[in-house]
Amino acid sequence: MGTAHWPPQGLVYGVDPSRFQDSTGDGIGDLAGVTGRLDHVAALGADWLWLLPIYPSLRRDNGYDIDDHEHIDPRFGTAGDFAALVEGCHRRGIRLMLDLVIHHTSERHRWFQAARRDRKSRAGDYYIWADEPIDSPDDRPVFPGEEDSVWTFDDEAEAWYHHQFYGFQPDLNVANEDVFEEIVRIATSWLRRGVDGFRIDAAMPAVQPKPTEGTGVDPGRFYDRLRSRLAEVRDDVVLVAEADAAPAELAVLVDHHRIDAVLDFTLNNSIFLGLARGQAAPLHAALEGLDRSVPASARLNFVRNVDELDLDQLADDERDEVLEEFGGSRAALLYGRGLRRGWAPMMGDARRFRMTLSMLLALPGVPLMMYGQELGIGDDLSVEGRDACRPVMQWSAARGGGFTRADNAPLILPAQRDGPFDFHHVNARAQATEPDSPLALTRRLTALRGELGLAARPVRRHVLPGAPSVLALSAGGFLTLHNLGREPAEVFEAYGAKPLLAERWNGHRLGPYGFAWLGR
């Protein structure tokens, strides 16, 4: 399974271009800014750069409310700027991945404008319409509290349209053959501009049946066809699916090389349950279930993405454990299922943050890290919704954090100017010269992962008697140990092993939140 470029040896690094680097001084990040920082991306050991939406949009949903799938938002730059980014990535051995949003458009999209003018037109069937809202117990808004219904009435069409996300994001009917051809055409156009792969947003909801007839498709057949058509353009195209579903449901996506990898929400939820309990058992259980359905090479692991920490796969009592441990306050809760906190501040202890950095690189699968997480940047609960955990990149202690030279930069959160995680204290320039910084640790870990060839090795799990807080994984002749607990743990099974990289390890005991990469 896989293409010549998957699985990668190193990281997948995710970047929101609006929040990474402003090259023009208008307070908004842009493509030229990303290109100018590619040496930082390469030094992390990133083999892939995942670029979040760059398309024209009002950015009411951080760019996923797309007005036009084929062009670049002028705020981010030009086609020439994009070509320079592609060239800069490829010259450094970095592959470029874009978001492919097939689930919906914005209501401003030309398809929806044509559909609302004439529901009997060709574009009319691109969307899902009803004369009256259809109530279904399983058909509920993705953002409860922000949306009360999955149906919105359109005055011009004189009908209701379906939207699982926001009301300004009408769902596409991917069962329509013309819609499928549009998806292929859009992806093909970006492949011809040098893109190497796509992260398919909401991959399973896009193909699942909606309340009206003829709106669902078989996931296996749909992604088989998409893979086949795109392979005609580039036979090494990489497809990654965002699919928050149980492992058994994900198997259909990765079977027969339909999709190269899925973002692993199952393991993500279990990481936080394990951390809340200070025990490795939840991770062992998750990995056992995943191994039966989704091979490690097809799993994209993450601790935090750029949205809320969605704990939907946990049981109610398990979710309560995580919320109690990591919530901090009711202001951190979101949608009744998750937390709008950043990775480093949520850990509450620098040792625990460093241990989870190491654990992400040791887990079987492909590690995904979002911009700034290598520094341990913070969050800001004074900001509404999911934007609380979407700070801009912190490059230096200069005004604007090195992100921008603009006097007015609306994307810089208040907590980035003042507080324990502000850019005066946490920034890339300072950490690059600090041997014990999170940035330095991330670079050492990715280098070690590459030297050990971890991406190509089968990883075995070990339950250590008397050390329930320790996650022990081995591959070939080396062993990794991670103590999820706040108490020391004895690990005599590793006696005599040579430490390749370790913190709070004395040869047989791991201190609180200690970790060790050991060789023989």
N, C-alpha and C positions, 0 to 999 in steps of 0.2 A: 504494500500500500504506500502511496505517497508519490510526490514528484521529486525531481532532482533537487528541489530547494526546500523540501519538507520531509521530516522535521528538522528545524534549524539546530545548530550547535549551541547558540546563545539565546538572547532575549528576543521577545517581541516587545517593542517600545511604542506605546500609544501616545499620540500628541494631538491636542486640540489646538489647531493653528491660531485661533483667535486669542489664546492665552499663553502662547509659548514665547514669542519674540516679536516685538513691533519694530520694523525696520524703517518706517516712514515717519514716525512721531505723531501719529493720529490717535494713539492710545489703544489700538486694536492690533493684535498679532496678525502676521501675514505669511505668505509662502516664502518670500525672500528672507524673512526672519528665520524660518525653519531651516532653509538652506544654509544660512550663515552659522547655524549651530550644529551642523551635522558631525563635526569633529567630536563634540560632546557625546552624541548618540553612538558614534563608532567606538569611542573609548569605553563606553559601558559594556561593550560586547554584544550590541544589538545587531542581529542579522536581518530583522524586519522592522520597518517603520510603518505603524498603522496610523494613518492620517484620518482624523474624525472629519465630519462633513465640511466640504469646501464649496458647496453649491449655493447658488443664489437663494436667499431665505431671509425672512424677517427674524429668524433665530429666536422664536418664542419657545422652541424646544431644542435649544442649542444646535440648531442647524438641521435637525431631523424633520422639520417642517419645510420640505424642499419645494421650491417654485420651479426648478428646472434642473433635471438630472445630468445634463450634458455640458453645462458651462460652469465657470468659476465665479463666485461672488466677487464683484469688483473690489470690495474691501480687502480681499486677500491677495489681489494681484491679477496678473494677466496670464494668457496661455504661455507666453515666454517665460514668466516666472515659474510656472509649473514645469516646463521643459527643463529649466535649470535645476529644479529640485530633483527631478528624475535622474538627470545626468550626475548630479552631486551624490545621490544615493548609490547609484550603480558603480561610480568610480571608487567608492569606499566599500564595495561588496555588500551594500545594504539593499534589500528588496523592499518595494513600496506596495502597501496595501491600502485600498480605499474602502469606505463604507458603500455597500450596495443596498439601498433601501427599497425593497420590493413590496413592503407591506402597505404603504400609503404614500400620498403626496400631501402638499398643502392645498388648502382650498383656493389658493391663487394660481395653481398650476394650470397651464393652457388646456390640459385634458379635462380637468374638472370644470373649467369655464365653459368648454364646449358641451360637456355632459349636462350641466345645469340649464343651458339654453335649449337643449333638445335631448330629452332622455331616450328618444328613439334613434338618435344618431349613432354612428360607430363608437364614439367616445362614451355614449350614454351607458353602455354595458361595461365600461372600465371600472365602474364603481358599484356599490351595493345599495339599492334603493328599496323603499317600501312606502305604500300609501299611508300606513299607520305603523307606529313602532311595534316591533315584535318582541314580546317579553320572553326571555329564556333564563332559567335560574343559573346556568353556567356562563351566561353572556353578560359580564359586568365590566365596568371601566377599569383600566389598568391603574389609573390614578384616582382612587376613591378619595372624596373630599374636595378634589379639584374638578372632577367631572361627575355629574349625578346620573348620567345616562350614556349609553353607547349610540344613541340616535339623536340627530339634530335636524330640525326642519329647515329646508332651504326655500326661501320665498320665491326665487326665480324659477326653480324646478317644480315648485308646489308639491314637494315630496320630502320624505325623510331619508337621510343617508347615514350609513353605519360607520362608526369610528371606535376602535378599541382604545385608542390613545386620546388625544385631545380633540375637541370639536373642530378645530381648524386643520385636522389631519384625516381626511376621508380615506377609508380603506379601499385599496385596489382589489379588484376581482381577478386574482391570478388564474382562475379557471378559464378565463376568457383567452382564447388563443392569440388574439391581437395584443393583449397585455403581455403575454409571454414573449411575443416577438419584440415588443418594445423593450422589455428587460434585456433580451439578448443584444439588441441593437445598442442600448446604452452601455452595457458592459464591454461590448466589442469596441466601441469608440474610445473608451479609456484604455483598454489593452493596447490599442494601436498608438496611444500616446505614451506608452512605456510602462504602464501599471503592471505589476506582477501578480496581484491577487486581490481578493475582496473579502471583507467581513460582511456577511449577509445579516442585516439587522432583522430581529424578530423572525427568525427563519421558520420556526414552527407555527406561530400564529398566522403567518402570511398564507400558509397552505391549508390551514384547518377550516372546516366548513363554518360559514356564518349563518345567521338565522334564515336566510332566504335560500331557495333551491338553486343548485348549480353553482355554488360558490366555493366548494372545497375540492382539493385535488389530492391524489395519493402522493405523500412526501417522497417516497422512493422514486416513483416515476418522474415527478417534477424535477428533482435534483439530478436524476440520471440524464434527463434531456438537457438541463442547463449545463451540466458538465460536458456533455457530448458536443453541444453547440459551441461553447467557449473554447474547448480543446481544438476545434477547427482553426481558431485564430492563434492560440498559444497552447501547445500541448503540455506545457509545464505550469499552467495557471493554477494558483492555489486558492481554494475556497474554504473559508472559516465561517462557521455558523454560530450566531448568538441564539442559544436555545436553552432556556431555563426549564429543563424537564428531567425526569428520572432517567437513570442510565439505560434501562430497557427501552425507553422511548427514543433515545438518541441513537440506538444501534442502527436504525433504518437509514440514518443520515450518513454514517461512516461506512456502512456495508458497500462493497463493490466500488470503493473509491469515489463515491458520490461527492462527499465532502472530506477535505483533508483533516479538519479538526473542528471540535466544538468547544466553546467556552465552558469551563467546568464549574457550574454553579453548585453541583452536588458536593464536590470536595470543598468548595469555598464555604458553604454553610457548615460543613463538618469541622473545618479548621476553627471557626469561631466557637462552635460548641465545645470542641476539645480545649481551646484556650480558656473558656469560661469555667470549665470543670477542672482544668489543670491535669487532664488525662489524654492519653494518645488513643484510647479505644474508639472514639468517634471517627478518627481518621482511618484507623484500620478497617472499620466497618465500611466506610465509604469507598476506600480503595479496593476492598474485596468485591463490592458490588460493581464498581466501574470496570474492574479487570475482566469481568464476565461479559461485558457488553461493548466497551469502548477501549481499544488498545491505547497504551500510554502515549504513543506517537500522535494520536488523534485527540489529545486532551490539552487544552490551553488553560494552565493554572494561573490563578490570581488571588491575591489577598484582598485588594480593593480595586474596583474599577472607578469610573468617573461619576457614576450615579450613586443612589443610596445603596447601603448594604442591604440587599434583598434577602430576607431569611425565610422565604416562602416554602422552602423544601423541608424545614424543620417542623416537628409536631408542636402544638401550642405550648406545652410545658417546656420543651426544649428552647423554643423561641424566647420564652419568658426568662430563662436562665441567661441567654446571651444579652437580652435587652437590659437586664438588671446589672450585669457585669460591665457592659460597655456603653450603656446609654448616657449615664451621667445626669441627665435631666430630661424632662418631658419635651423640651424644645428640640431634642435630638431625634425624637421619634418621627416617622413618616409613613403614611399610608397604612398604619396599623400592622406593618410587616417588617419594618426595617429601620435603619439608622442613617442619618445624613451626616456622618462623621468621617473625618479623614483617617488614614491608616495610622500614622505616627501618634496623633493626639489620642486616638481611641485606645492605643496600647497602654497609655498611662505610665509607662516605665520604659526608659531608653533601652534597658536590657531586653525586655520583651520585644520591642520593635526590632532590635538587631537580630534576635533569634528568629523572628518570623521572616526577615529578609533572607537569612540563611536557609530556612526551611523551604521557602518558595523555590530556591535554586536547586534544592536536593530532591524535591518530590518527583515521582515519575510523571513525565509529561513535559510540556513546553512552557517555560515561565513567561508570563505577561506582566509588564510593569508600566504604569502610566507615568507621564512626565512629572517630575518633581518628587516622586515617591522615593527615588534613590537618595534624596536629600532629607527626607522626613518632613516635608512641608505640612502645614496645618489645615485648619478649617475655620469657619466663622458662622456660628449659629445665629448671629444677628441678621443674617441674610436669609430670605425666604426660600423654602423648597430645596431642591437638589443642588442649587448653585452654592449652597453653604460649603460643599466639599469640592468645589471647582475653583481653587485659587489659580492665579497666574503663576508662571514659572519664576523662581527667585534666583537670579543670576549673580547679583552682587548686593552690597550694602548701599549702593548709590540711590539717589532719589528715583523712585519708580522701580526699585529692586533690580535694575538692569534690564527689566522687561521693556520699558518704554522711557523716552525722554519727554513725553507729553506732560503738561501741567495737570491736565484733567484726563485720568485713565479710569473709566467707569468699571472696568473689569477687575481692578485691584480691590480686594476685599479689605474692609477696615482692619481686621486682625493681622493683615500682612504688613501694616505700617506700625503696629504696636502690639506687643505681646510676646510670649515665649517662643512662638514659631515665626516671628516677623522676619523680614528679609535682612534686617541688621544682624540677626543672630543665626539665621539659617539661609545660606546661599551657596551656590556652586563655586564661586571664586574662592571663598574661604575654605570650603571643604576639600577643594582640589589639593591644597597644601597641608591638610591635616591628616596624618597617617591613620588616625583612629576614627575618622568621620564616617557617617553612613555611606557617603559617596565612595570613599576609599574601600570600604568593606564590600560594597556592591561590585566594584571593579575587580577586587580580588576573587570574589565568589564566581563571577562569570568567567574569569580567566581559568580558575581551577576546574570549573565544570567542563570547559572546553578541553583542558589538558587531560582530564580523566575520560573524555569521550562519553559523558553520561547520557547524552541524547541517544546514542546507539546501543546502550547496554540495558539488558533487562534488570529491573530493580526488584529485590526481594524484601518483604516486610518481616520484622522480627518482634515478637512479644517477649519482653525481658522480664523474667520473674523478679518480683520485688521492686520493679521500677515502672509502675503503671503510667507515670507522667512522661516517659521517654518514648519518642518516636524513633525507632531504629530501622534504617534502610541500608541494604548492601547492594553493591553492583561490582562484579568482578572481584578485585582484591581490596576494595576499600569499603568503609562503613561510615555512615553519617548518623549522628545522635543529636536529638533536639529535646530539651527538657521544657515541656509546656507548663510546668508547675513553678510555684514561688518558693518551694522547698528544695534542698539538695536531693540528688538521687544517686544511689550506688549502681554502677554499671561494671561489674567485675568481668563480664564476658569480653570486654574490649581491652583487658589488661595486656600490656605489651605492644599495643598498636601504636604506630607513629603518627603524631598529630600533624596534619598538613595545614590545617587552619582551625583554631579553636579559641573559645572564650569561656572562662570559668570551668575549666577541665583540668584535673590533676592526675589523670591516668586511670582512675577508676571511679571518680565521683564528678558528676555534673552539678555545678552550683545552680541557684535559681535562674531560670531562663538561659542556662548555659547551652552551648552547642559545640560540636566537634566534627571535623572531617578527618577521618583516620585512614592510614594505609598500612600495609604490612611490609 
